[in-house]
Amino acid sequence: MTTVTHQDRKARGAYYTPPEIAAFLGRWAINRRPAVVLDPTCGDGIFLQAAGQELRDVGAAEPDIVGIDIDNQALQQTAERLRQDDLSATLLHSSVFDIAPGMLVEGGLQADAVVGNPPFIRYHGHSGEMRSAANAAARAQGVALNGLASAWAACLVHAASFLKPGGRLAMVLPAELLTVNYAAPVRDWLRSRFGRIGIVAFRRLQFDALANVVLILADGQGGTDQAHITQVEDSSALDRIDPFGSGRDVALNSEKWSVLLLTERQASAYRRGVKAFAELEAEYGRVELGAVTGANEYFVIDEETRREFGLAEGQVQRTSPPGTRHLAGLEFTEEDWDRLRDEGRPVWLFRPDSEDQAPAVEAYKRVGERLEIPGRYKCRIRPEWWRPPTSTPPDFFFTYMSHRFPRLVANDARVTFLNSMHGLHLASGAPSFVRRALPLAMLNSLTVLGGELGGRSYGGGVLKLEPREAALLPVPSLEVLETFWAVIKDEWGYLDQQLSIGERDPVVNRVNEVLLRSTMGMSPTRVQLLQSACDAMRDGRLGMARGAR
């Protein structure tokens, strides 16, 4: 039998589940009674093995278990695993999306329990006919998924279509179920499809998916407005919990469910705090994307290149270099831009006027043609490949991809920006003090926690917020900001310096003291709960990155 390698499994999103998790989910799904059990993406058969053992324990003479997988080698592994326990199963070599409900075996079949670990294929690898079939299967259950949806989302929805009325669903899913925008239709579907939802969350990375996971347990019909959340350290604790009795009930709504990952006291402190805060875009201005050039290495040039070709201002624009590491403090000044220019950083955006046919411009266009830049996708779809989009310089840069926390940085240099950051344009009539006060005030623990809850974790533990997520960040109102600024403005220079040299914690602590404690009257306990929640969520995503290494 051919060995299935880690790379093969990674390409299919096939990250196999530890036995403790499979046993826990199988035990709950079978519920001490004979049952027909389906694993719609059975992989190496760990769930079918656990289900077969559980069914024997409850007296089923010939356990009725069914597995589906698109990979024939995985099915061979499943068959061998089951033989070792003197078990057998109906194994179907197929994509689960090619099988309609009620057609698992000849004569039709509905499952009492569906268990499994659907493939963790990201949207960029989930394409073509497979994506079309997956989205069609989800639509058949009333769930419309967008182009960013990963494979697990459609698989979860389609898997439930095989259940008998009142049957049980028990699956391993990426924790992004709770957080990402594209999963919102799945969250709404779960609330309306099942009468009861349980979620088990882990504080540590569990297996080689290199992404945090949660366990979803759902049964009944008719919908629910709450979930029962239980948090455990790792899978070794699963045999000691009651998935609907060991944790707490939490109200669900149409927004993200990431708040479920907080403790009850942390969640309460956050909800109370948010009620007294405003939303970033609604209170202060418009969040927008940075420019997408399609080829930064060509369009964003350094001073030496500008001089070599004789490009004049008007043919290039001053810009903040790609990335955000140079944005260490609370503002980005003309002096900062000059320093980066003198250091040889790319600080000019090539963007001549449409009518400009100067020799310098034409010479630099020819360089792009030799590099085949016009054939790049973003360049190819523009009317003029050599003229990338731009925007009015924003009042603030927003560092939307962060290891520590997202930040606002005042754009005092008045330069344009690229898609490695977002921009915030202040609303007309905003008081002048906002430019200094808002970047500092946003370092409070409630806003930072809002970023953790509203964003999502990417490779390396990076926290990313899309423009809509940034727009909804909880921030102090203008009235509160003015009071905060009156107290802290004399410390601004010192705090900016501390932030610039990487001393972030003292700055956050001081902002918390002045804004949350003194200005807003929060108790020390509430502030500490907010800070501990920030620390836990940040440590969790960075811990996953360390686990990936």
FINU-287779 format. One record per residue (C-alpha): x, y, z; residue number from 1; residue in one letter. Coordinates in steps of 0.5 Angstrom, whole numbers, plus 500, padded with zeros to 3 digits. Layout:
BEGIN
REC  px  py  pz  nr rest
REC   X   Y   Z NUM    A
...
END
This chain:
BEGIN
REC  px  py  pz  nr rest
REC 500 500 500   1    M
REC 503 507 498   2    T
REC 505 511 504   3    T
REC 501 518 504   4    V
REC 506 523 506   5    T
REC 505 530 510   6    H
REC 505 534 504   7    Q
REC 499 530 500   8    D
REC 495 531 506   9    R
REC 496 538 507  10    K
REC 494 539 500  11    A
REC 488 536 501  12    R
REC 487 539 508  13    G
REC 487 532 511  14    A
REC 490 534 518  15    Y
REC 488 527 522  16    Y
REC 485 528 529  17    T
REC 488 525 535  18    P
REC 484 519 538  19    P
REC 482 523 544  20    E
REC 478 528 540  21    I
REC 475 522 536  22    A
REC 473 518 542  23    A
REC 470 524 545  24    F
REC 466 526 539  25    L
REC 464 519 537  26    G
REC 461 518 545  27    R
REC 457 524 545  28    W
REC 454 523 538  29    A
REC 452 516 539  30    I
REC 449 517 546  31    N
REC 449 510 549  32    R
REC 445 507 543  33    R
REC 445 503 537  34    P
REC 446 508 531  35    A
REC 448 509 524  36    V
REC 454 513 524  37    V
REC 457 517 518  38    L
REC 464 520 517  39    D
REC 463 524 510  40    P
REC 471 525 510  41    T
REC 474 519 513  42    C
REC 481 520 512  43    G
REC 485 515 516  44    D
REC 479 512 519  45    G
REC 480 515 526  46    I
REC 473 517 527  47    F
REC 470 510 524  48    L
REC 474 506 529  49    Q
REC 472 510 535  50    A
REC 465 510 533  51    A
REC 465 502 532  52    G
REC 468 501 539  53    Q
REC 463 506 542  54    E
REC 457 502 538  55    L
REC 460 495 541  56    R
REC 460 498 548  57    D
REC 453 500 547  58    V
REC 451 493 545  59    G
REC 451 494 537  60    A
REC 453 487 534  61    A
REC 455 489 527  62    E
REC 456 497 528  63    P
REC 453 500 522  64    D
REC 458 505 520  65    I
REC 460 509 513  66    V
REC 466 513 511  67    G
REC 467 517 505  68    I
REC 473 520 502  69    D
REC 476 522 495  70    I
REC 483 519 497  71    D
REC 483 512 495  72    N
REC 490 511 499  73    Q
REC 486 514 505  74    A
REC 480 509 505  75    L
REC 485 503 504  76    Q
REC 488 506 511  77    Q
REC 481 506 514  78    T
REC 480 499 512  79    A
REC 486 497 515  80    E
REC 485 500 521  81    R
REC 478 497 522  82    L
REC 480 490 521  83    R
REC 485 491 526  84    Q
REC 479 492 531  85    D
REC 475 486 527  86    D
REC 471 492 525  87    L
REC 468 493 518  88    S
REC 465 499 514  89    A
REC 461 501 508  90    T
REC 467 506 505  91    L
REC 465 510 499  92    L
REC 471 513 494  93    H
REC 468 519 492  94    S
REC 467 527 494  95    S
REC 462 528 499  96    V
REC 459 533 494  97    F
REC 458 528 489  98    D
REC 453 524 494  99    I
REC 446 527 495 100    A
REC 443 526 502 101    P
REC 439 519 502 102    G
REC 443 516 497 103    M
REC 449 513 501 104    L
REC 448 506 500 105    V
REC 443 502 495 106    E
REC 436 503 498 107    G
REC 438 510 501 108    G
REC 440 511 508 109    L
REC 440 517 513 110    Q
REC 445 517 519 111    A
REC 443 518 526 112    D
REC 450 521 527 113    A
REC 455 525 523 114    V
REC 462 525 526 115    V
REC 469 528 523 116    G
REC 474 533 521 117    N
REC 472 536 514 118    P
REC 478 538 510 119    P
REC 482 545 512 120    F
REC 483 547 505 121    I
REC 484 555 504 122    R
REC 480 559 499 123    Y
REC 486 559 494 124    H
REC 486 552 494 125    G
REC 479 550 494 126    H
REC 477 552 487 127    S
REC 475 549 480 128    G
REC 469 544 480 129    E
REC 470 542 487 130    M
REC 469 549 489 131    R
REC 463 549 485 132    S
REC 460 542 487 133    A
REC 461 545 494 134    A
REC 458 551 494 135    N
REC 452 548 490 136    A
REC 451 543 496 137    A
REC 451 549 501 138    A
REC 446 553 497 139    R
REC 441 546 497 140    A
REC 441 547 504 141    Q
REC 440 555 504 142    G
REC 447 557 505 143    V
REC 450 562 500 144    A
REC 458 562 501 145    L
REC 462 567 498 146    N
REC 469 566 494 147    G
REC 473 567 501 148    L
REC 470 560 504 149    A
REC 474 555 505 150    S
REC 472 547 504 151    A
REC 470 546 511 152    W
REC 464 551 511 153    A
REC 461 547 505 154    A
REC 463 540 508 155    C
REC 460 542 515 156    L
REC 453 544 512 157    V
REC 452 538 507 158    H
REC 454 533 512 159    A
REC 448 535 516 160    A
REC 444 534 510 161    S
REC 445 526 511 162    F
REC 442 527 519 163    L
REC 435 524 521 164    K
REC 431 529 524 165    P
REC 434 530 531 166    G
REC 440 527 529 167    G
REC 447 529 532 168    R
REC 453 533 529 169    L
REC 460 532 532 170    A
REC 466 535 528 171    M
REC 472 538 529 172    V
REC 473 545 525 173    L
REC 478 551 525 174    P
REC 476 556 530 175    A
REC 475 561 524 176    E
REC 468 559 524 177    L
REC 467 563 530 178    L
REC 471 569 527 179    T
REC 471 570 520 180    V
REC 466 574 516 181    N
REC 465 569 510 182    Y
REC 463 564 516 183    A
REC 457 568 518 184    A
REC 452 564 513 185    P
REC 455 558 517 186    V
REC 454 561 524 187    R
REC 447 563 522 188    D
REC 445 556 519 189    W
REC 447 553 525 190    L
REC 443 557 530 191    R
REC 437 556 525 192    S
REC 438 549 524 193    R
REC 439 546 531 194    F
REC 436 546 537 195    G
REC 442 546 541 196    R
REC 449 547 540 197    I
REC 456 546 544 198    G
REC 463 548 543 199    I
REC 469 546 546 200    V
REC 475 550 545 201    A
REC 482 549 547 202    F
REC 487 553 550 203    R
REC 493 550 546 204    R
REC 494 548 539 205    L
REC 492 541 538 206    Q
REC 495 537 532 207    F
REC 498 539 526 208    D
REC 493 543 522 209    A
REC 497 549 525 210    L
REC 491 552 526 211    A
REC 487 553 532 212    N
REC 480 548 532 213    V
REC 474 548 536 214    V
REC 469 542 537 215    L
REC 462 543 535 216    I
REC 456 539 538 217    L
REC 449 540 535 218    A
REC 443 536 535 219    D
REC 435 537 535 220    G
REC 431 542 531 221    Q
REC 428 548 531 222    G
REC 434 553 532 223    G
REC 437 556 538 224    T
REC 439 563 541 225    D
REC 445 560 545 226    Q
REC 451 556 545 227    A
REC 454 552 551 228    H
REC 462 554 551 229    I
REC 467 549 555 230    T
REC 474 551 555 231    Q
REC 479 546 556 232    V
REC 487 546 556 233    E
REC 488 540 551 234    D
REC 485 534 549 235    S
REC 487 530 555 236    S
REC 481 534 559 237    A
REC 476 531 554 238    L
REC 474 525 558 239    D
REC 473 529 564 240    R
REC 468 534 562 241    I
REC 460 534 560 242    D
REC 460 538 553 243    P
REC 453 541 556 244    F
REC 454 542 563 245    G
REC 461 543 564 246    S
REC 462 550 561 247    G
REC 457 556 561 248    R
REC 451 558 556 249    D
REC 452 564 552 250    V
REC 447 568 547 251    A
REC 449 568 540 252    L
REC 447 573 535 253    N
REC 449 574 527 254    S
REC 455 577 529 255    E
REC 462 574 530 256    K
REC 462 569 536 257    W
REC 469 570 537 258    S
REC 467 573 544 259    V
REC 466 565 546 260    L
REC 473 564 547 261    L
REC 473 569 553 262    L
REC 472 567 560 263    T
REC 465 569 562 264    E
REC 468 575 566 265    R
REC 472 577 561 266    Q
REC 466 577 556 267    A
REC 462 581 561 268    S
REC 467 586 562 269    A
REC 468 587 554 270    Y
REC 461 587 553 271    R
REC 460 593 558 272    R
REC 465 597 556 273    G
REC 463 596 548 274    V
REC 457 600 550 275    K
REC 460 606 553 276    A
REC 465 606 546 277    F
REC 464 608 539 278    A
REC 466 605 533 279    E
REC 472 608 529 280    L
REC 469 609 522 281    E
REC 462 612 525 282    A
REC 465 617 530 283    E
REC 472 619 526 284    Y
REC 472 618 519 285    G
REC 473 613 513 286    R
REC 477 607 513 287    V
REC 480 605 506 288    E
REC 484 600 502 289    L
REC 491 602 500 290    G
REC 493 602 493 291    A
REC 494 595 490 292    V
REC 500 596 484 293    T
REC 500 589 482 294    G
REC 508 590 482 295    A
REC 511 594 488 296    N
REC 518 592 486 297    E
REC 517 596 480 298    Y
REC 512 601 482 299    F
REC 515 603 488 300    V
REC 522 606 487 301    I
REC 528 609 491 302    D
REC 531 615 491 303    E
REC 537 612 487 304    E
REC 532 610 481 305    T
REC 529 616 481 306    R
REC 535 620 480 307    R
REC 538 615 475 308    E
REC 532 615 470 309    F
REC 531 623 471 310    G
REC 524 622 474 311    L
REC 521 629 477 312    A
REC 516 630 482 313    E
REC 509 629 478 314    G
REC 512 623 475 315    Q
REC 512 620 482 316    V
REC 509 621 488 317    Q
REC 511 621 495 318    R
REC 509 614 499 319    T
REC 510 610 505 320    S
REC 514 604 503 321    P
REC 511 597 503 322    P
REC 510 594 510 323    G
REC 509 597 517 324    T
REC 516 596 521 325    R
REC 518 603 520 326    H
REC 511 606 523 327    L
REC 514 605 530 328    A
REC 511 611 534 329    G
REC 505 615 534 330    L
REC 506 619 528 331    E
REC 510 619 521 332    F
REC 513 625 520 333    T
REC 516 629 514 334    E
REC 523 628 517 335    E
REC 521 620 518 336    D
REC 520 620 510 337    W
REC 527 624 509 338    D
REC 530 619 513 339    R
REC 528 613 509 340    L
REC 529 616 503 341    R
REC 536 617 505 342    D
REC 537 610 507 343    E
REC 535 608 500 344    G
REC 528 605 502 345    R
REC 523 605 496 346    P
REC 519 612 498 347    V
REC 517 614 491 348    W
REC 511 611 487 349    L
REC 511 611 479 350    F
REC 505 614 477 351    R
REC 506 619 471 352    P
REC 500 623 468 353    D
REC 496 619 462 354    S
REC 499 624 457 355    E
REC 506 624 460 356    D
REC 511 622 454 357    Q
REC 517 625 457 358    A
REC 523 621 456 359    P
REC 524 619 463 360    A
REC 517 616 463 361    V
REC 518 612 457 362    E
REC 525 609 459 363    A
REC 522 607 465 364    Y
REC 516 604 462 365    K
REC 521 600 457 366    R
REC 524 597 464 367    V
REC 517 595 466 368    G
REC 516 592 459 369    E
REC 522 588 459 370    R
REC 520 585 466 371    L
REC 513 583 463 372    E
REC 510 588 468 373    I
REC 504 589 463 374    P
REC 502 582 464 375    G
REC 501 582 471 376    R
REC 494 581 473 377    Y
REC 493 588 477 378    K
REC 497 591 471 379    C
REC 493 587 465 380    R
REC 486 589 467 381    I
REC 488 597 468 382    R
REC 487 602 462 383    P
REC 494 604 463 384    E
REC 498 598 466 385    W
REC 503 603 468 386    W
REC 499 608 472 387    R
REC 497 604 478 388    P
REC 491 607 483 389    P
REC 492 612 488 390    T
REC 488 616 493 391    S
REC 489 622 497 392    T
REC 494 621 503 393    P
REC 490 619 509 394    P
REC 490 623 516 395    D
REC 492 616 519 396    F
REC 495 610 517 397    F
REC 492 603 520 398    F
REC 497 597 521 399    T
REC 492 592 520 400    Y
REC 497 586 520 401    M
REC 500 586 527 402    S
REC 503 581 531 403    H
REC 502 585 537 404    R
REC 496 590 536 405    F
REC 493 594 530 406    P
REC 495 601 531 407    R
REC 493 608 528 408    L
REC 499 612 526 409    V
REC 498 620 524 410    A
REC 501 621 517 411    N
REC 504 628 518 412    D
REC 508 627 512 413    A
REC 502 627 508 414    R
REC 504 621 503 415    V
REC 500 616 500 416    T
REC 500 609 502 417    F
REC 500 602 499 418    L
REC 496 596 501 419    N
REC 500 593 506 420    S
REC 496 598 511 421    M
REC 489 601 511 422    H
REC 488 609 511 423    G
REC 483 613 515 424    L
REC 481 620 513 425    H
REC 478 624 518 426    L
REC 471 627 518 427    A
REC 470 634 516 428    S
REC 470 638 522 429    G
REC 474 634 526 430    A
REC 478 637 532 431    P
REC 485 638 531 432    S
REC 487 635 537 433    F
REC 484 628 534 434    V
REC 491 627 530 435    R
REC 495 627 536 436    R
REC 490 624 541 437    A
REC 487 618 537 438    L
REC 493 614 536 439    P
REC 495 614 543 440    L
REC 488 613 546 441    A
REC 487 606 541 442    M
REC 492 603 545 443    L
REC 487 602 551 444    N
REC 486 594 552 445    S
REC 478 595 550 446    L
REC 480 597 543 447    T
REC 486 592 543 448    V
REC 481 586 545 449    L
REC 476 589 540 450    G
REC 482 588 534 451    G
REC 483 581 537 452    E
REC 476 579 537 453    L
REC 474 582 530 454    G
REC 480 580 526 455    G
REC 483 573 524 456    R
REC 490 570 525 457    S
REC 494 568 519 458    Y
REC 500 565 518 459    G
REC 506 566 523 460    G
REC 501 569 528 461    G
REC 499 575 525 462    V
REC 493 579 526 463    L
REC 489 581 520 464    K
REC 483 586 520 465    L
REC 480 588 513 466    E
REC 477 595 512 467    P
REC 470 593 515 468    R
REC 473 590 521 469    E
REC 477 596 522 470    A
REC 471 600 521 471    A
REC 468 597 527 472    L
REC 473 597 532 473    L
REC 471 600 539 474    P
REC 474 606 540 475    V
REC 473 612 545 476    P
REC 468 617 543 477    S
REC 470 624 541 478    L
REC 467 627 548 479    E
REC 471 622 552 480    V
REC 477 623 547 481    L
REC 477 630 549 482    E
REC 477 629 556 483    T
REC 483 624 556 484    F
REC 487 628 552 485    W
REC 487 634 557 486    A
REC 490 629 562 487    V
REC 495 626 558 488    I
REC 497 631 552 489    K
REC 504 633 556 490    D
REC 506 626 556 491    E
REC 505 625 549 492    W
REC 512 626 547 493    G
REC 515 621 552 494    Y
REC 510 615 551 495    L
REC 511 616 543 496    D
REC 518 615 545 497    Q
REC 517 609 549 498    Q
REC 513 606 543 499    L
REC 518 607 538 500    S
REC 523 603 542 501    I
REC 519 597 543 502    G
REC 516 599 550 503    E
REC 509 598 549 504    R
REC 507 595 555 505    D
REC 508 601 560 506    P
REC 504 605 554 507    V
REC 498 601 554 508    V
REC 498 601 562 509    N
REC 498 609 562 510    R
REC 493 609 557 511    V
REC 489 604 561 512    N
REC 490 608 567 513    E
REC 488 615 564 514    V
REC 482 613 559 515    L
REC 479 607 562 516    L
REC 480 608 569 517    R
REC 480 616 570 518    S
REC 476 618 564 519    T
REC 471 612 564 520    M
REC 471 610 571 521    G
REC 472 603 570 522    M
REC 474 599 576 523    S
REC 481 596 577 524    P
REC 478 589 576 525    T
REC 475 590 570 526    R
REC 481 593 566 527    V
REC 485 587 569 528    Q
REC 480 583 566 529    L
REC 480 586 559 530    L
REC 488 586 559 531    Q
REC 488 579 561 532    S
REC 483 577 555 533    A
REC 488 581 550 534    C
REC 494 577 553 535    D
REC 490 570 552 536    A
REC 488 571 545 537    M
REC 495 574 543 538    R
REC 499 569 546 539    D
REC 494 564 543 540    G
REC 495 566 536 541    R
REC 503 567 537 542    L
REC 503 560 541 543    G
REC 500 557 534 544    M
REC 505 560 530 545    A
REC 511 557 535 546    R
REC 507 551 534 547    G
REC 508 551 527 548    A
REC 515 552 527 549    R
END
